[in-house]
Amino acid sequence: MEAARKLDVQYNPDAEYSRFRQGKVDQLHSNFREESEKQLRMKRLAFFAKAAFGILVVFSMLSGIVYRFAMINEVKYNIHSLQKEVNALNIAIEELNTKIDGSIVLETIEQQAIEELGMQYPQPEQIVYLNSHWNYSLDDDDTIVIASKIVEAPLIDEHTVNKVKSFAVKLDDVINKN
């Protein structure tokens, strides 16, 4: 009889509905859990992407600042080098000017005056002494040289004056050129 035993199972529609509902709730709950995990992953990914972008922006800004400082220091170094070069050139110019000043020899000027301009030393009859009432001597001698001959004509003619002027211009050019 055991085989013929009846199961005393009764159909309970509320229990069936409750199982169905529980299955749906479990399914919704697992879907919700998966969806929330997915959203959480997306939020984390978005956060890391934003953080990486922010770090990249900060790094590029700092790199730009460092690059600008490097450029500024390079320009300062170039300016300093050029200033040293200018100072060295000014010293060289000063040395050359000193050399030029030392190279102007009066004998050269005298030779050019005699050869190019036809100038000559005055002859004894061309020398004029002036009478002065002042005693310019350093010793106690009161002798004053008086001119023996007064010359009424001009001492230098116009042609000689023009030669002297042109010589002075040439001499000035030579000095300024060196």
Secondary structure, DSSP 8 states (H G I E B T S, - for coil): --TT--------HHHHHHHHHHHHHHHHHHHHHHHHHHHHHHHHHHHHHHHHHHHHHHHHHHHHHHHHHHHHHHHHHHHHHHHHHHHHHHHHHHHHHHHHHHH--HHHHHHHHHHTS------GGG------SS---SSS-------S----S-SS-HHHHHHHHHHHHHHHHHHHH-
